Amino acid sequence: MIVWIFWGWCILLGVAVINGILGQVLIERRFGEYVNHLYKSVVLMAATAGVAWFVMDRSGAAQWPVNALKTGVIWVLATVIFEVVFFRFIRKLPWTRLGLDYKLWEGRLWLVVLLVNLVAPYVAGLVLYG
């Protein structure tokens, strides 16, 4: 199962990178940074739901609750670790910039994206296996 969890997260990473580039080129130039943020968040949440379905379909009915929990936790941890390593240590963005996307009260949806990462595998398992 860990292989499917890993590959699922890699697919999501690829979607996030392509989504980020497309958002920068097509959305932000026309509609601004906030609309781009909303677009990227919604697309990534939809992709997460689809990938969660795919991964949980390979989980098997007997172990799906445990696998769903493992998948969600690993995806959230991997996402936050990647975000910190890439944006803080490679792109050298300040901590204050990284923290901006976590401000739900200012209309930023990154916490919702992480919540979808956490719960989408469980919801997919419920739908698939009841």
N, C-alpha and C positions, 0 to 999 in steps of 0.2 A: 504493500500500500504506500509506503514511503516514496517509492519511485513515482507513483501517480501524483502524490502530493507535490513532489518536487517539479515534475513536468508541468503540472497545472499552474504552479506559481511562475515558472519560466514563460509559459504562454501569456499569463497576465502581465508579466514584465514586458514582453514584446508588444502586447497591445498598448500598454501604458506609454512606451517609447514612441510608437507610431502615432498614437493618439495625441501625445504631446507635440510632436512635429506638425501634424495636421492642424491641431488647434492653433499653434503659433502662426502657421502660414495662411490658413483659411479663415479662422474665426477671429483671432485677436486683432488682426489688422483692420478688420471691418467693424467689429462690434465691441472691442475693448477687452481688457484683461479679465474683468469679472465674468462676462458672458463666456469667455474662453474657459475660465475655471469651472463654471457650471456645466458647460458642454463636456469637458474632460471628465468631470466627476460622474456625470450620468452615464457616459459611454463606458467608463471603467466599472461602474456598478453593474451595468447590464452584462458586460463581458464576464465579470466575476460570477454572476448567476449562471451563465451558460457553462463556464468552466467547472463550477461547482457541481452542476448536474453531470457533466462528463466524468469527473473524478469519482463522484459518489456512485455512479452507475457501475463503476469498476470495483466498488468497495465490497459488494456482497451483502446480502440481507442480514446475515447473522451478526456481523460486527459493525453495522453502519453507524450506530450512535457514537461509539468510541472513535471510529475513523473520522466522523464528521467533526467531533471536538478536536481531534489531533490536527485535522486539515485546517480548520479555522484558526487555531492558535498558531500553528506554524506559519500560515500565510500572513497573519498580522505581524508576528515577530520578524519574519523575513522582509516584509515591506518596510517596517520602521527601521530595521538595521540597514537595509539598502539605502533608504532615504538619507539616513545620517551619514553613512560612509560616502555615498556619491555626492550629495549636495553640500555637506559640511566639509569633508576632507578632500574631495577631488575638485569640486567646483568652488570651494572656499567661501561658500555663503555663510554669513553670520548666523548665530543661533537665533537671533531675533527674527531673521527672515524665515528660517525653518518653522518657527513658532506661529507665523502669521496664518498658515493654512489650518491650524488647529482651533482657530477662534470661531466656533460655531455661532456665537452671539453676534458676529460681524458678517454673517452670511457665508462663511467658508464651510465647505462640505467635506473636508478631508476626514474628519472624525466619523462622518456617516459612511464614507468609503471604507474605512477600517472596520466599522461595525458590520457592514455588508460582507467584508472578507471573513469576519468571524462567524456570522450566522448563516450565510448562504449555503455552506455545505450541509448544515443541519436541516435547513428548509428543503434542500434538494433531496436529502435522505428521507425526510418525512413524506414527500410527494412520491418518491420512488418505492419506498418500502413500508410506509404507513406506520 
